[in-house]
Amino acid sequence: MNILIRNLPRRVTETELRQLFTPYGEITALNIVMDPQTRTSKGFGFVEMPEVKQAKAAIHGLNGKKIDGQAIRVKSTLARKK
């Protein structure tokens, strides 16, 4: 399952993001989106977890968690059916 993380503090590294998600299960891919000109974080990123149950646990456990005083927003990138 692909997970979107928004409102990341700009100083958070991929290593720190990995440390947040690792307790919930296996991570197959992870990246923080960077501005190509300034080479700084754009404040969001993605994590891919192969096990849906683990990914849902990570979303539930980390959504709203404060990092450096900022509450991150964590959600699945899957579109919801109406």
N, C-alpha and C positions, 0 to 999 in steps of 0.2 A: 504494500500500500504506500502510495506517495503522500507525504505529509508536508504541508506548507507551514512555515513558522514566520510570523510577521511581528513587527515592533521589536526586533532585536536591537539591543544597544550596538552602536556602530563599532565598538571595540571588541565585541565577542568574536572569538576565533573558531575555526572548524573543530579544533581539538576540544574546546570548551563545549561546543554544541554536541559533539559526540559523547562527551562525558554526561551530559544531561539525558541523552536517549539510551545509552548503553544499559542502564539498569532494567529497562523495559524489554530488551531482547536484541536480536541480531539486526544490524544495520548493513544494508548492501550498498548504499550510496548516500552521500551527504555533501551538500555544498551551500555556501553563503554566496549570494549574488553580489558581485563586485562591480563598481563603476569602472569601466575600462580606462577612462582618462585619469581619474584621481587615485585609482587602485584602492579605494576604500569601500567598505560595506555599504550596500544600499538599504540595509536594515531588514532584510528578509532572506530566507533560505529554504531549502528542501531537504527532507530526509526520506529515504526509501527503506521500508521494513517489509520483509517477505511474508511474515506471519500477521494476518489481519487482526487476530486477537491481541497480539502484543502491540501492534500499531494503535489500536483503539485504546489500550491501557495507557500508552504514552500520551495520546491526545488528551485523554481524561485527566491524567496525572500532571501534565505540564501546562495545559491551557490556563492562562491567568497567573502563572508563576512569575514572581518578580525577579528580574535580573538587573542589578545596578539601579534599582528603583523603578524599572519599567516592567509593566505586566506584558508578557509575551502572549501572542494569540497563536494557537496551534489547532490546525484542522486538516481534515482529509482534502485532497484535491479532487476527489471523485464528485461529479455533478450529482445532485440530488434529483430523484425522479419526482415529478409532480403527479 
